Amino acid sequence: MSLRQSHFVPPVSYLLADELGFLRSVDVVPSRTTSSAEQLRALLAAEQDMVVTAIDNLFEWTRAGADLRLVAQVEATTPLGIHAGGDVESIADLAGCRFAVDAPDNGFALIAKRLLRDAGVEVDYVLVGGVRERLEALVEGRVDATLLGPPFDKHAERAGFRALADVNALLPGLPGQGLVARADLLGSAELEDYLRALVRGVEAGASMAEAQGIEFLERRGYQAAAATAWGTRACTLTVDHHGLELLTEIRRSLGMLPPDIGLEELCDAGPLLRATRSATIGS
């Protein structure tokens, strides 16, 4: 059985597993998504089996009727910054601006809403899509500001757009993207084989010198953002439960926490535990 995976940017562990041949025994069909809404549509239509996405998306996706589980965390954190152009020099200057987001009520949009609310700033949220699409909208002048992560943050800076805030400094402990799979795949050998390959990718990265890892990511398309991506890569695929608590607290502070949905209940560690044990036995 093929495993169809969508992502905005391929995770470092996936690139390492691919580079080092750990995926040879796993039939993974990767694709780049344009938005979290498209990821949800594809999951509901059974056109995708798993997605790499912001963990917060599980709140709204579960409410939309998708039966999904968080099976791994593929970034230690997602490096994010608020970027803008023109005469904007601080978050306070964003009042009334057009702020690009992927989806209105989930994912990184809530990070932006929390930070802008804390700064007392109201903006006009514009639905644009994923990080590549948000960068394009910013460069083309269709929006005034947005959240960007590597490698698109560096593209924005080279194009003259200023980083107004380091999201990770303002929200320490922010968890990186997760691997979310359809619940009916949880007991499958294919998912376990894939997670085993990612575990081996993480282990291979741990044995690489920093300069070697950065050069690898430069070669695989990260370019100027390679150092940042290497520094925030997952050193374990185990989900950070303190990060889940932070995402829950952000929703609660915005009055957007569903009363009957919890991230802990949507996290299933079983497939990763089995994959890790078998990877250890086979090493």
Backbone as JSON, one array per atom type, in Angstrom:
{
  "sequence": "MSLRQSHFVPPVSYLLADELGFLRSVDVVPSRTTSSAEQLRALLAAEQDMVVTAIDNLFEWTRAGADLRLVAQVEATTPLGIHAGGDVESIADLAGCRFAVDAPDNGFALIAKRLLRDAGVEVDYVLVGGVRERLEALVEGRVDATLLGPPFDKHAERAGFRALADVNALLPGLPGQGLVARADLLGSAELEDYLRALVRGVEAGASMAEAQGIEFLERRGYQAAAATAWGTRACTLTVDHHGLELLTEIRRSLGMLPPDIGLEELCDAGPLLRATRSATIGS",
  "N": [[0.83, -1.2, 0.0], [0.54, 2.2, -0.86], [1.62, 5.15, 0.81], [0.28, 8.23, 1.03], [1.43, 11.45, 1.32], [1.1, 14.81, 2.29], [2.74, 17.97, 2.44], [3.95, 21.22, 3.44], [6.59, 22.06, 3.37], [9.18, 19.74, 2.98], [9.94, 17.76, 5.85], [13.0, 17.72, 7.8], [13.77, 15.2, 8.79], [12.48, 13.52, 7.0], [13.76, 14.19, 4.59], [16.37, 13.35, 5.18], [15.95, 10.59, 5.57], [15.16, 9.91, 3.0], [17.45, 10.64, 1.5], [19.39, 8.89, 2.51], [18.49, 6.4, 1.89], [16.62, 5.09, 3.49], [13.99, 4.96, 2.93], [13.55, 3.14, 1.01], [12.17, 0.73, 1.29], [9.63, 1.54, 1.68], [6.68, 2.72, 0.34], [6.19, 5.81, -0.32], [4.31, 8.56, -1.28], [4.93, 11.68, -1.91], [3.66, 15.08, -1.72], [3.35, 18.58, -2.38], [1.42, 20.81, -0.52], [-0.99, 23.46, -0.86], [-2.4, 24.7, 1.1], [-3.79, 24.49, 4.45], [-6.47, 24.01, 4.41], [-6.78, 22.65, 2.01], [-5.38, 20.35, 2.68], [-7.1, 19.24, 4.64], [-9.41, 18.82, 3.09], [-8.43, 16.86, 1.32], [-7.81, 14.78, 3.08], [-10.35, 14.15, 4.13], [-11.53, 13.27, 1.82], [-10.19, 10.97, 1.42], [-7.94, 11.11, -0.17], [-5.45, 11.66, 0.67], [-3.21, 10.15, 2.98], [-1.73, 10.92, 5.17], [-0.49, 13.91, 6.73], [1.83, 16.6, 6.99], [1.73, 19.1, 9.24], [0.54, 22.07, 11.01], [0.08, 21.45, 14.42], [-2.09, 22.43, 15.85], [-4.15, 22.43, 13.99], [-5.63, 20.13, 14.3], [-7.71, 20.57, 16.1], [-9.81, 22.04, 14.72], [-10.08, 20.4, 12.48], [-10.94, 17.95, 13.53], [-13.38, 18.76, 14.53], [-14.58, 19.19, 12.12], [-15.16, 16.68, 11.31], [-13.19, 14.85, 10.61], [-11.38, 11.87, 11.22], [-8.66, 11.61, 12.86], [-5.2, 11.23, 13.91], [-2.47, 12.42, 15.83], [0.71, 11.37, 15.26], [3.42, 11.78, 15.4], [5.99, 14.22, 16.01], [7.52, 16.35, 13.88], [9.21, 18.49, 13.84], [11.26, 20.28, 16.11], [10.54, 22.86, 16.8], [8.65, 25.27, 14.95], [10.29, 27.63, 13.19], [9.27, 30.89, 13.19], [8.4, 34.11, 11.93], [7.06, 37.43, 12.0], [6.55, 39.2, 9.14], [6.91, 42.18, 7.21], [6.53, 44.94, 4.91], [7.41, 48.12, 3.42], [6.96, 51.09, 5.33], [6.68, 49.97, 7.78], [7.71, 49.28, 11.02], [7.38, 48.05, 13.44], [5.33, 45.78, 15.4], [3.19, 47.26, 16.33], [2.77, 49.05, 14.29], [1.25, 47.69, 12.49], [-1.46, 48.01, 12.64], [-4.64, 47.86, 11.24], [-3.72, 46.77, 8.86], [-3.45, 44.54, 5.97], [-3.36, 41.25, 6.66], [-1.91, 38.28, 5.88], [-3.12, 34.94, 6.08], [-3.34, 31.36, 6.47], [-5.64, 29.82, 7.16], [-8.69, 30.82, 8.77], [-9.28, 30.1, 11.46], [-7.56, 28.26, 12.62], [-4.36, 26.57, 13.11], [-1.34, 28.31, 12.21], [-2.49, 30.8, 12.04], [-3.71, 31.32, 14.45], [-1.56, 31.75, 16.1], [-0.62, 34.18, 15.1], [-2.89, 35.74, 15.68], [-2.88, 35.65, 18.47], [-0.45, 36.98, 19.15], [-0.82, 39.5, 17.97], [-3.09, 40.34, 19.3], [-2.07, 40.49, 21.9], [-0.44, 42.66, 21.52], [-2.25, 44.62, 21.2], [-3.27, 45.17, 18.69], [-5.31, 45.44, 15.83], [-6.12, 43.83, 12.83], [-6.79, 43.27, 9.3], [-7.62, 40.2, 8.39], [-6.55, 38.16, 5.77], [-7.35, 35.51, 3.72], [-5.06, 33.43, 2.31], [-3.35, 31.16, 1.96], [-0.88, 28.53, 2.04], [2.6, 28.74, 3.2], [4.33, 29.4, 1.04], [2.5, 30.58, -0.71], [1.7, 32.74, 0.84], [4.04, 34.25, 0.99], [4.29, 34.96, -1.71], [2.01, 36.56, -2.0], [2.7, 38.66, -0.33], [5.02, 39.73, -1.56], [3.92, 40.5, -3.98], [2.31, 42.56, -3.2], [-0.32, 42.2, -2.44], [-1.0, 41.76, 0.14], [-0.07, 43.11, 3.37], [1.44, 42.11, 5.47], [2.61, 39.1, 7.12], [2.94, 35.77, 8.58], [5.94, 33.96, 8.36], [8.06, 31.14, 7.68], [11.15, 29.2, 7.47], [12.14, 28.03, 4.2], [11.21, 30.46, 3.38], [11.13, 32.82, 4.83], [13.7, 33.89, 4.62], [13.77, 34.4, 1.9], [11.93, 36.49, 1.81], [13.25, 38.45, 3.32], [15.46, 38.94, 1.69], [14.13, 40.12, -0.37], [13.55, 42.53, 0.65], [11.79, 42.78, 2.77], [10.91, 43.31, 6.14], [11.68, 41.65, 9.22], [9.58, 41.69, 11.83], [9.07, 40.54, 14.29], [10.19, 37.87, 16.36], [8.67, 35.01, 16.58], [9.1, 32.7, 18.08], [10.64, 33.56, 20.18], [8.82, 35.11, 21.52], [6.87, 33.28, 22.14], [7.98, 30.96, 23.7], [8.62, 27.46, 23.58], [6.82, 26.79, 21.68], [5.43, 24.28, 19.73], [6.73, 22.34, 16.97], [5.73, 21.34, 13.61], [3.45, 18.58, 13.14], [3.13, 15.05, 12.36], [0.31, 13.94, 11.01], [-2.06, 11.42, 10.85], [-4.56, 9.42, 9.17], [-6.98, 7.79, 11.18], [-7.58, 5.15, 10.6], [-5.25, 4.05, 9.73], [-3.58, 3.46, 11.79], [-2.82, 0.96, 12.84], [-1.39, -0.16, 10.82], [1.15, -1.87, 8.95], [2.52, -0.42, 7.08], [2.49, 2.28, 7.94], [3.99, 2.01, 10.29], [6.43, 1.14, 9.2], [7.13, 3.42, 7.78], [7.41, 5.34, 9.83], [9.54, 4.15, 11.14], [11.56, 4.54, 9.26], [11.74, 7.33, 9.38], [12.58, 7.64, 12.03], [15.14, 6.52, 11.83], [16.2, 8.41, 10.12], [16.24, 10.66, 11.81], [18.09, 9.73, 13.72], [20.37, 9.49, 12.12], [20.81, 12.16, 11.52], [21.56, 13.08, 14.02], [24.13, 12.16, 14.25], [25.57, 13.64, 12.49], [27.81, 16.28, 11.7], [27.29, 19.76, 12.4], [27.9, 21.54, 10.28], [27.9, 19.79, 8.14], [25.23, 18.96, 8.12], [23.93, 21.38, 7.55], [24.96, 21.93, 5.01], [23.84, 19.79, 3.65], [21.07, 20.44, 3.76], [21.08, 22.82, 2.35], [21.69, 21.86, -0.15], [19.38, 20.43, -0.61], [17.48, 22.36, -1.03], [16.94, 24.32, 0.92], [18.64, 26.49, 1.11], [19.52, 29.75, 2.08], [18.19, 29.49, 4.47], [18.99, 27.17, 5.62], [20.6, 26.75, 7.92], [18.95, 27.61, 10.04], [16.79, 25.81, 9.76], [18.11, 23.39, 10.19], [18.89, 23.71, 12.84], [16.46, 23.64, 14.18], [15.41, 21.22, 13.71], [13.77, 18.04, 14.26], [14.94, 16.27, 16.98], [13.98, 14.15, 18.19], [11.14, 12.17, 17.51], [9.08, 12.07, 19.22], [6.11, 13.36, 20.56], [5.89, 16.59, 21.97], [4.52, 17.15, 24.92], [4.26, 19.37, 26.53], [4.23, 21.32, 24.63], [1.74, 20.8, 23.44], [0.11, 21.62, 25.51], [0.66, 24.35, 25.48], [-0.41, 25.14, 22.98], [-3.08, 24.59, 23.5], [-3.56, 26.41, 25.55], [-3.23, 28.82, 24.17], [-5.45, 28.78, 22.44], [-7.45, 28.79, 24.38], [-7.06, 31.31, 25.54], [-7.87, 32.93, 23.49], [-10.51, 32.45, 23.38], [-11.33, 30.3, 21.82], [-11.33, 27.6, 22.24], [-12.45, 24.39, 21.72], [-14.96, 22.75, 23.62], [-15.09, 19.99, 23.8], [-12.93, 18.71, 22.64], [-9.68, 17.52, 22.77], [-6.15, 17.85, 22.52], [-4.44, 15.93, 23.63], [-5.98, 13.61, 23.65], [-6.11, 13.16, 20.98], [-3.66, 12.35, 20.26], [-1.64, 9.65, 19.41], [0.65, 7.51, 20.52], [1.4, 4.96, 19.97], [2.08, 3.79, 17.29], [4.58, 5.05, 16.77], [6.12, 4.2, 18.97], [6.25, 1.44, 18.51], [7.6, 1.46, 16.07], [10.02, 2.61, 16.82], [11.04, 0.71, 18.61], [11.41, -1.48, 16.88], [13.24, -0.37, 15.13], [15.42, -0.09, 16.8], [15.97, -2.75, 17.48], [16.69, -3.68, 14.98], [19.03, -2.36, 14.45]],
  "CA": [[0.0, 0.0, 0.0], [1.25, 3.47, -0.87], [1.25, 6.16, 1.79], [0.27, 9.53, 0.38], [1.71, 12.48, 2.33], [1.24, 16.19, 1.84], [3.47, 18.86, 3.34], [4.28, 22.54, 2.89], [8.03, 21.92, 3.14], [9.52, 18.42, 3.51], [10.69, 17.8, 7.11], [14.4, 17.31, 7.73], [13.87, 13.75, 8.98], [12.06, 12.89, 5.74], [14.82, 14.39, 3.6], [17.49, 12.48, 5.54], [15.55, 9.21, 5.28], [15.18, 9.78, 1.54], [18.84, 10.74, 1.04], [20.19, 7.76, 2.98], [17.92, 5.15, 1.42], [15.78, 4.41, 4.48], [12.62, 4.87, 2.41], [13.5, 2.2, -0.13], [11.2, -0.33, 1.51], [8.35, 2.18, 1.97], [6.15, 3.42, -0.84], [5.63, 7.09, 0.1], [4.05, 9.46, -2.4], [4.86, 13.02, -1.31], [3.16, 16.18, -2.54], [3.31, 19.86, -1.69], [0.08, 21.35, -0.41], [-1.08, 24.92, -0.95], [-3.08, 25.25, 2.27], [-4.31, 23.49, 5.39], [-7.82, 23.67, 3.96], [-6.62, 21.62, 0.99], [-5.02, 19.13, 3.4], [-8.31, 18.69, 5.25], [-10.27, 18.31, 2.02], [-7.84, 15.62, 0.8], [-7.96, 13.74, 4.11], [-11.75, 13.76, 4.19], [-11.85, 12.56, 0.58], [-9.3, 9.8, 1.37], [-6.94, 11.32, -1.22], [-4.18, 11.68, 1.39], [-3.2, 9.28, 4.16], [-1.1, 11.61, 6.28], [-0.06, 15.25, 6.37], [2.7, 17.33, 7.9], [0.92, 20.3, 9.4], [0.49, 22.65, 12.35], [-0.66, 20.55, 15.3], [-3.35, 23.06, 16.24], [-5.19, 22.14, 13.0], [-6.44, 19.0, 14.74], [-8.92, 21.05, 16.76], [-10.85, 22.33, 13.74], [-10.28, 19.26, 11.58], [-11.78, 16.98, 14.24], [-14.74, 19.33, 14.55], [-15.12, 19.06, 10.76], [-15.54, 15.29, 11.08], [-12.06, 13.99, 10.24], [-10.91, 10.97, 12.28], [-7.22, 11.72, 12.67], [-4.36, 11.15, 15.1], [-1.1, 12.93, 15.79], [1.55, 10.2, 15.52], [4.81, 12.17, 15.58], [6.3, 15.64, 15.86], [8.65, 16.3, 12.95], [10.07, 19.65, 14.09], [11.29, 20.67, 17.52], [9.67, 24.02, 16.74], [8.63, 25.88, 13.63], [10.79, 29.0, 13.3], [8.32, 31.8, 12.56], [8.54, 35.54, 12.15], [6.1, 38.31, 11.34], [7.27, 39.98, 8.14], [6.14, 43.25, 6.57], [7.35, 45.83, 4.1], [7.08, 49.54, 3.5], [7.46, 51.86, 6.47], [6.34, 49.27, 9.02], [8.92, 49.01, 11.81], [7.04, 47.29, 14.65], [4.0, 45.17, 15.38], [2.2, 48.32, 16.54], [2.51, 49.72, 13.0], [0.43, 46.82, 11.64], [-2.88, 48.29, 12.85], [-5.41, 48.1, 10.02], [-3.08, 46.22, 7.66], [-3.94, 43.27, 5.42], [-2.46, 40.24, 7.22], [-2.19, 37.01, 5.2], [-3.13, 33.71, 6.87], [-3.69, 30.14, 5.75], [-7.04, 29.54, 7.49], [-9.05, 31.84, 9.76], [-9.55, 29.66, 12.82], [-6.68, 27.18, 13.07], [-2.97, 26.61, 12.66], [-0.5, 29.45, 12.54], [-3.31, 32.01, 12.15], [-3.98, 31.59, 15.87], [-0.33, 32.33, 16.64], [-0.66, 35.6, 14.73], [-3.97, 36.4, 16.43], [-2.47, 35.81, 19.87], [0.59, 38.01, 19.26], [-1.39, 40.8, 17.63], [-3.98, 40.7, 20.4], [-1.23, 40.91, 23.02], [0.1, 43.99, 21.2], [-3.36, 45.56, 21.08], [-3.35, 45.55, 17.28], [-6.34, 44.81, 15.03], [-5.76, 43.81, 11.41], [-7.75, 42.63, 8.4], [-7.04, 38.91, 8.02], [-6.82, 37.8, 4.38], [-7.06, 34.09, 3.51], [-4.19, 33.31, 1.14], [-2.91, 29.77, 1.8], [0.35, 28.1, 2.7], [3.69, 29.71, 3.38], [4.77, 29.89, -0.27], [1.46, 31.47, -1.22], [1.71, 33.98, 1.64], [5.19, 35.03, 0.53], [3.96, 35.52, -3.02], [1.05, 37.65, -1.8], [3.43, 39.77, 0.28], [5.89, 40.31, -2.57], [3.09, 41.12, -5.02], [1.59, 43.69, -2.65], [-1.73, 41.89, -2.17], [-1.13, 41.86, 1.6], [0.96, 43.97, 3.96], [2.24, 41.4, 6.46], [2.24, 37.7, 7.31], [3.89, 34.89, 9.26], [6.75, 33.16, 7.44], [9.1, 30.29, 8.23], [12.17, 28.84, 6.48], [13.14, 29.0, 3.74], [10.54, 31.61, 2.79], [11.47, 34.03, 5.58], [14.92, 34.44, 4.05], [13.4, 34.96, 0.6], [11.28, 37.77, 2.08], [14.26, 39.41, 3.75], [16.25, 39.32, 0.52], [13.29, 40.97, -1.2], [13.41, 43.82, 1.31], [10.76, 42.79, 3.81], [11.51, 43.33, 7.47], [11.16, 40.76, 10.27], [9.15, 42.56, 12.94], [9.03, 39.81, 15.56], [10.58, 36.48, 16.43], [7.54, 34.36, 17.25], [9.57, 31.69, 19.03], [11.1, 34.27, 21.38], [7.63, 35.59, 22.22], [6.12, 32.11, 22.59], [8.91, 29.83, 23.86], [7.93, 26.19, 23.75], [5.9, 26.54, 20.57], [5.83, 23.02, 19.09], [6.81, 22.3, 15.52], [4.67, 20.63, 12.9], [3.26, 17.18, 13.46], [2.68, 14.12, 11.33], [-1.07, 13.58, 11.34], [-2.47, 10.3, 9.99], [-5.92, 8.94, 9.31], [-7.05, 6.82, 12.28], [-7.65, 3.77, 10.11], [-3.9, 3.59, 9.38], [-2.75, 3.38, 12.99], [-2.28, -0.38, 13.04], [-0.84, -0.69, 9.57], [2.6, -2.09, 8.83], [3.08, 0.64, 6.24], [2.76, 3.46, 8.77], [5.1, 1.68, 11.18], [7.65, 1.13, 8.39], [7.47, 4.8, 7.46], [7.92, 5.97, 11.04], [10.86, 3.58, 11.38], [12.49, 5.25, 8.37], [11.95, 8.68, 9.92], [13.42, 7.49, 13.22], [16.51, 6.33, 11.36], [16.64, 9.7, 9.62], [16.57, 11.48, 12.98], [19.33, 9.2, 14.3], [21.46, 9.84, 11.21], [21.07, 13.58, 11.7], [22.25, 13.28, 15.3], [25.55, 11.8, 14.11], [26.19, 14.52, 11.5], [28.31, 17.58, 12.16], [26.38, 20.84, 12.03], [28.24, 22.05, 8.95], [27.47, 18.78, 7.18], [23.78, 19.02, 8.05], [23.55, 22.61, 6.86], [25.28, 21.75, 3.58], [22.84, 18.87, 3.13], [19.81, 21.15, 3.55], [21.3, 23.76, 1.24], [21.61, 21.07, -1.39], [18.01, 19.96, -0.78], [16.59, 23.46, -1.34], [16.7, 25.3, 1.97], [19.47, 27.65, 0.79], [19.95, 30.6, 3.19], [17.49, 29.1, 5.7], [19.41, 25.83, 6.01], [21.1, 26.72, 9.3], [17.79, 27.69, 10.94], [16.04, 24.56, 9.68], [18.89, 22.34, 10.84], [18.88, 23.95, 14.28], [15.14, 23.39, 14.76], [14.94, 19.9, 13.27], [13.39, 17.14, 15.34], [15.95, 15.34, 17.49], [13.14, 13.02, 18.56], [9.81, 12.3, 16.92], [8.09, 12.02, 20.3], [5.34, 14.6, 20.68], [6.16, 17.37, 23.17], [3.21, 17.4, 25.53], [4.23, 20.76, 26.99], [3.81, 22.08, 23.46], [0.3, 20.64, 23.3], [-0.5, 22.46, 26.53], [0.77, 25.74, 25.03], [-1.39, 25.36, 21.93], [-4.39, 24.6, 24.14], [-3.67, 27.67, 26.29], [-3.42, 29.89, 23.19], [-6.85, 28.74, 22.04], [-8.28, 29.21, 25.52], [-6.91, 32.76, 25.72], [-8.59, 33.59, 22.4], [-11.91, 32.05, 23.43], [-11.57, 29.44, 20.66], [-11.05, 26.21, 22.62], [-13.65, 23.55, 21.72], [-15.11, 22.14, 24.94], [-15.12, 18.52, 23.76], [-11.81, 18.21, 21.84], [-8.39, 17.75, 23.42], [-5.02, 17.36, 21.74], [-3.9, 14.72, 24.24], [-6.8, 12.48, 23.22], [-5.88, 12.98, 19.54], [-2.27, 11.91, 20.09], [-1.47, 8.21, 19.57], [2.08, 7.24, 20.51], [1.64, 3.54, 19.7], [2.84, 3.49, 16.07], [5.97, 5.49, 16.89], [6.79, 3.33, 19.93], [6.54, 0.18, 17.83], [8.61, 1.72, 15.06], [11.29, 2.87, 17.5], [11.53, -0.57, 19.12], [11.89, -2.31, 15.77], [14.45, 0.26, 14.59], [16.5, -0.4, 17.75], [16.29, -4.17, 17.33], [17.32, -3.91, 13.68], [20.28, -1.62, 14.27]],
  "C": [[0.87, 1.25, 0.0], [0.74, 4.35, 0.26], [1.39, 7.53, 1.14], [0.4, 10.62, 1.45], [1.78, 13.85, 1.68], [1.96, 17.01, 2.89], [3.68, 20.2, 2.65], [5.76, 22.56, 2.48], [8.41, 20.55, 3.7], [10.32, 18.52, 4.81], [12.11, 17.27, 6.94], [14.53, 15.79, 7.87], [13.47, 13.0, 7.72], [13.16, 13.02, 4.7], [16.02, 13.49, 3.9], [17.16, 11.02, 5.23], [15.58, 8.94, 3.78], [16.61, 9.73, 1.02], [19.62, 9.47, 1.35], [19.58, 6.4, 2.64], [17.02, 4.43, 2.39], [14.34, 4.24, 3.99], [12.48, 3.85, 1.29], [12.44, 1.13, 0.04], [9.79, 0.21, 1.8], [7.9, 2.94, 0.74], [5.43, 4.68, -0.37], [5.48, 7.98, -1.13], [3.89, 10.87, -1.82], [4.26, 14.03, -2.28], [3.17, 17.45, -1.71], [1.88, 20.38, -1.68], [0.12, 22.87, -0.49], [-1.75, 25.53, 0.28], [-3.52, 24.13, 3.2], [-5.74, 23.11, 5.02], [-7.76, 22.58, 2.9], [-6.21, 20.3, 1.65], [-6.25, 18.47, 4.0], [-9.22, 18.1, 4.18], [-9.76, 16.96, 1.51], [-7.95, 14.48, 1.8], [-9.4, 13.24, 4.17], [-12.16, 12.96, 2.96], [-11.01, 11.3, 0.41], [-8.33, 9.89, 0.2], [-5.54, 11.44, -0.63], [-4.33, 10.79, 2.61], [-2.64, 9.98, 5.39], [-0.61, 12.97, 5.79], [0.91, 15.76, 7.43], [2.1, 18.72, 8.02], [1.05, 20.85, 10.81], [-0.4, 21.79, 13.24], [-2.01, 21.12, 15.7], [-4.48, 22.73, 15.26], [-6.12, 21.02, 13.45], [-7.73, 19.44, 15.44], [-10.05, 21.22, 15.75], [-11.12, 21.15, 12.82], [-11.14, 18.19, 12.23], [-13.21, 17.47, 14.29], [-15.4, 19.21, 13.18], [-15.46, 17.62, 10.41], [-14.43, 14.36, 10.67], [-11.62, 13.17, 11.44], [-9.41, 10.81, 12.12], [-6.5, 11.57, 14.0], [-2.99, 11.77, 14.82], [-0.17, 11.79, 16.18], [3.02, 10.56, 15.72], [4.91, 13.68, 15.48], [7.59, 15.75, 15.06], [9.51, 17.55, 12.96], [10.1, 19.89, 15.59], [10.41, 21.9, 17.71], [9.65, 24.48, 15.3], [9.14, 27.3, 13.77], [9.88, 29.95, 12.52], [8.66, 33.25, 12.88], [7.42, 36.28, 11.47], [6.88, 39.23, 10.43], [6.35, 41.0, 7.49], [7.11, 44.12, 5.77], [6.97, 47.28, 4.32], [7.72, 50.21, 4.7], [7.17, 51.2, 7.81], [7.61, 48.89, 9.76], [8.65, 48.19, 13.05], [5.66, 46.7, 14.5], [2.92, 46.23, 15.53], [1.83, 49.02, 15.24], [1.61, 48.91, 12.08], [-1.06, 47.11, 11.77], [-3.56, 48.62, 11.52], [-4.84, 47.49, 8.76], [-3.8, 44.95, 7.19], [-2.94, 42.19, 5.82], [-2.84, 38.89, 6.62], [-2.12, 35.84, 6.17], [-3.55, 32.56, 5.97], [-5.19, 29.84, 5.92], [-7.42, 30.45, 8.66], [-9.03, 31.38, 11.21], [-8.65, 28.53, 13.31], [-5.26, 27.39, 12.56], [-2.24, 27.87, 13.08], [-1.28, 30.76, 12.61], [-3.57, 32.35, 13.61], [-2.74, 32.15, 16.57], [-0.31, 33.83, 16.35], [-1.71, 36.34, 15.54], [-3.57, 36.63, 17.88], [-1.46, 36.94, 20.01], [0.05, 39.39, 18.96], [-2.35, 41.27, 18.71], [-3.18, 41.2, 21.59], [-0.64, 42.3, 22.8], [-0.99, 45.04, 21.05], [-3.59, 46.03, 19.67], [-4.47, 44.77, 16.58], [-5.97, 44.93, 13.55], [-6.91, 43.19, 10.61], [-7.11, 41.33, 7.92], [-7.52, 38.53, 6.61], [-6.42, 36.34, 4.18], [-6.29, 33.93, 2.21], [-3.78, 31.87, 0.91], [-1.61, 29.52, 2.54], [1.46, 29.13, 2.64], [4.21, 30.24, 2.05], [3.78, 30.9, -0.84], [1.44, 32.79, -0.46], [2.89, 34.85, 1.24], [4.89, 35.7, -0.8], [3.01, 36.7, -2.88], [1.74, 38.88, -1.22], [4.28, 40.49, -0.77], [5.08, 41.05, -3.64], [2.26, 42.29, -4.51], [0.13, 43.45, -2.4], [-2.03, 41.89, -0.68], [0.04, 42.69, 2.12], [1.89, 43.24, 4.91], [1.76, 39.97, 6.55], [3.26, 37.0, 8.2], [4.62, 34.07, 8.21], [7.74, 32.33, 8.22], [10.07, 29.9, 7.13], [11.65, 27.87, 5.43], [12.54, 30.31, 3.26], [10.79, 32.91, 3.55], [12.71, 34.7, 5.01], [14.67, 35.03, 2.67], [12.78, 36.34, 0.8], [12.31, 38.83, 2.47], [15.13, 39.86, 2.59], [15.46, 40.24, -0.42], [12.99, 42.31, -0.54], [12.35, 43.91, 2.38], [11.4, 42.57, 5.17], [10.86, 42.29, 8.39], [10.85, 41.61, 11.48], [9.22, 41.86, 14.29], [9.47, 38.39, 15.37], [9.52, 35.76, 17.25], [8.02, 33.42, 18.34], [10.13, 32.33, 20.3], [9.9, 34.75, 22.2], [6.8, 34.45, 22.8], [7.08, 30.92, 22.72], [8.14, 28.55, 24.15], [6.94, 25.88, 22.66], [6.32, 25.27, 19.84], [5.87, 23.14, 17.58], [5.67, 21.5, 14.92], [4.63, 19.15, 13.29], [2.95, 16.37, 12.23], [1.32, 13.6, 11.78], [-1.54, 12.53, 10.33], [-3.94, 9.98, 10.2], [-5.95, 7.81, 10.34], [-7.06, 5.39, 11.79], [-6.29, 3.22, 9.69], [-3.06, 3.22, 10.6], [-2.15, 2.0, 13.22], [-1.59, -0.96, 11.84], [0.67, -0.86, 9.62], [3.25, -0.97, 8.04], [3.41, 1.89, 7.06], [3.93, 3.2, 9.71], [6.42, 1.67, 10.42], [8.09, 2.56, 8.07], [8.05, 5.51, 8.69], [9.31, 5.43, 11.39], [11.91, 4.28, 10.51], [12.77, 6.66, 8.87], [12.81, 8.65, 11.17], [14.88, 7.32, 12.83], [17.07, 7.62, 10.77], [17.04, 10.64, 10.75], [17.9, 11.03, 13.59], [20.53, 9.55, 13.43], [21.82, 11.31, 11.36], [21.84, 13.87, 12.98], [23.74, 12.99, 15.2], [26.29, 12.69, 13.11], [26.69, 15.8, 12.16], [27.36, 18.67, 11.66], [26.64, 21.34, 10.61], [27.78, 21.07, 7.86], [25.96, 18.81, 7.0], [23.3, 20.25, 7.3], [23.82, 22.49, 5.36], [24.27, 20.83, 2.93], [21.53, 19.6, 2.82], [19.93, 22.21, 2.46], [21.14, 23.04, -0.09], [20.18, 20.61, -1.67], [17.0, 21.11, -0.85], [16.35, 24.5, -0.27], [17.53, 26.57, 1.81], [19.82, 28.44, 2.06], [19.31, 30.22, 4.51], [17.96, 27.76, 6.23], [19.86, 25.76, 7.47], [19.95, 26.76, 10.3], [17.02, 26.38, 10.95], [16.78, 23.42, 10.35], [18.82, 22.49, 12.36], [17.55, 23.64, 14.94], [14.57, 22.04, 14.31], [14.56, 19.06, 14.49], [14.57, 16.25, 15.72], [15.28, 14.11, 18.1], [11.79, 13.25, 17.91], [8.7, 12.24, 17.96], [7.41, 13.38, 20.44], [5.65, 15.27, 22.02], [4.83, 17.76, 23.81], [3.12, 18.78, 26.18], [3.82, 21.67, 25.84], [2.31, 21.98, 23.22], [-0.43, 21.52, 24.31], [-0.45, 23.93, 26.12], [-0.26, 26.04, 23.95], [-2.81, 25.42, 22.5], [-4.6, 25.92, 24.87], [-3.89, 28.85, 25.34], [-4.87, 29.94, 22.74], [-7.76, 29.23, 23.18], [-8.24, 30.73, 25.68], [-7.65, 33.55, 24.66], [-10.07, 33.27, 22.41], [-12.29, 31.11, 22.3], [-11.31, 27.97, 20.97], [-12.34, 25.4, 22.6], [-13.78, 22.81, 23.05], [-14.94, 20.63, 24.95], [-13.98, 17.92, 22.95], [-10.52, 18.55, 22.55], [-7.26, 17.15, 22.6], [-4.44, 16.07, 22.31], [-4.66, 13.49, 23.76], [-6.6, 12.18, 21.73], [-4.45, 12.56, 19.23], [-2.2, 10.41, 20.36], [0.01, 7.88, 19.42], [2.42, 5.82, 20.1], [2.45, 3.25, 18.45], [4.3, 3.89, 16.17], [6.75, 4.61, 17.86], [7.17, 2.0, 19.28], [7.64, 0.35, 16.79], [9.99, 1.92, 15.69], [11.89, 1.58, 18.03], [12.11, -1.41, 17.99], [13.13, -1.71, 15.14], [15.65, -0.06, 15.49], [16.95, -1.85, 17.6], [17.05, -4.42, 16.03], [18.64, -3.23, 13.49], [21.49, -2.44, 14.69]]
}
